[in-house]
Amino acid sequence: MAEYAQRSSVAFHTQLFFKSKGVVSEEGFVLFVRKNAVVVLIPKYGLEGTVFFDSKD
């Protein structure tokens, strides 16, 4: 239970940090390429996330 609380706290404070910072431009590395998304690592902040693309019709 404490582990979930810690993860939620980290996620919450990360959101607050970037919300107060505004739009930033940082170097990132593409780790994986998928059909509709890429997984990107931003080393400066230690963040990894998935960026989804809009579907092409």
N, C-alpha and C positions, 0 to 999 in steps of 0.2 A: 504494500500500500504506500509506503514512504517513497519508494522508487517512482511510482506514478505521480505523486505530488511533486517530486523534484523535477521530473521531466516537464510537467505542466508549468512549473515555475520558470524553468529555463525558456520554454517556448513563449510564455507571457512576456518576460523581460526582454527577450530578443525582439518581439514585436514592438514593444515600447521604444527600444533603442532605435530601430529603423524608422518608426513613425516620427520620432523627434528629429532624426537626421535628414529626413526628406529623401528626394531621389538622389541616388549615388551611382557612379559608374566605376566598376571594379573589374579587374581581370579575372576570368574564370576559365576552367578547363572542361571540355566535354569528355565525360567518362564513358557514356554509352549512347548509342543512337538507336532509336526504335522507330517503328513505322509512323507513329503520331507524336513522338516526343523525344527529347534529349535529356540526359541526366548531367547536371553541371555541378562542378565543385568550385567554390570561391574560397581559396586558401586563406586570404586575409582575415576572414570572419569564421573560418572553420565550418562553413555551411555547405550542404549538399542538397540539391533539390531537383525535381523534375519540372521541365518546361514543356507544356503540351502545346501542340499546334492545332489551329482550326482545321477542320476537315475540308478537303478540296472537293467540290462538286463537279 
